[in-house]
């Protein structure tokens, strides 16, 4: 009897102490800034990593002004295919889920916002000449087509997730934006949490339907939260995809090429400028509006022309207008929503480019047009006096010095006035002063 009790006790002890410990794990992803292909790749790979490592759920914190529609759709597609719950948290306070950010939020299994955040404003925008951003007019056929297509898509996402499809349509068509409290009331989101810690408490015990056949319950009590970071390639791509970075690279590159045109042979500005332009146009995955690119080129051309043509400032004004307008509409395409250049970056870089082109360019041009005033070349055209008879060789006194000289106009007598016509090392070629 004692032996049986001992065996049972040992067995229970082995079961208790040898039971594989498995801490529940929550994976955390962060979207901060423009939503582009690098962000989409980061989110998709992060979800796949969480699935592979047996994560319970993925929490994605969002603070974005918008981004590429194609990248946004790729992210939402991954949400629908995910084997574990996806939770989007618009955070911290003061953050927003604008445009593409709104679409990502409504595509999650659970959508939560922090107080003091907002969501919406998903209408594509355009820039009328020298006016503020405004919704695209109803009679713009291409943008109307894109808008209607997006409306249909966001409605289908809302219906799948049980969210307010009518409000999502207003966000796309009328740029409607609402607070976290309004979003909860309108059933756009599922909850409000102050911070990540409160979010974990809110999530504990939540039931999530992943498919018609599968429903899971999230257990966050004691769960380990592991952050998924961007790799180096994704970070670099995301930095370059910033519209402000692209604009700075493009304008500085154009400046270098323009200086090379003004002073051929410098090489360095032209090479660096061409490299910057190539990086700005080839490396990013953001779509570029080529009308904006043409306007930027026209602006640079006007500033260059100002150096050669007397326009009383008209070319400068036109150049600055072209640069400003072209820069503002550079990323305004039907597939990139709410992606624009910051005024805080735009104005300083345009002023810098204009000043360098006008001031430095004018000095380069003046230097090219002026006579050389240093070295032996400065002697050409100077007048002097014959010191010894030139027949044809002799000496002359020029510029306060005695020089060996060769006459190119026959024999010259001592004391005659001469003009320097050339310099051959330390020997001057002179002719009789006419």
Secondary structure, 3 states (H helix, E strand, C coil): CHHHHHHHHHHHHHHHHCCCCCCCEEEEEEEECCECHHHHHHHHHHHHHHHHCCCCEEEEEEEECCEEHHHHHHHHHHHHHCCCEEEEEECCCCCEEECHHHHHHHHCCEEEECCCCEEECCCCEEECCCCCEEECCCCCHHHHHHHHHHHHHHHHHHHHHCCCHHHHHHHHHCCCEEEHHHHHHCCCCCEECCCHHHHHHHHCCCEEECCCCCEEECCCCCCEEEECCCCHHHHHHHHHCCHHHHHHHHHHHHHHHHHHHHCCCCCHHHHHHHHHHHHHHHCCCCCCCHHHHHHHHHHHHHHHHHHHCCCCCHHHHHHHHHHHHHHHCCCCECCEECCCCCHHHHHHHHHHHHHHHHHHHHHHHHHHHCCCCCCHHHHCCCEEEECCCECCEEEEEECCEEEEEEECCCCECCCCEEEEEEEECCEEEEEECC
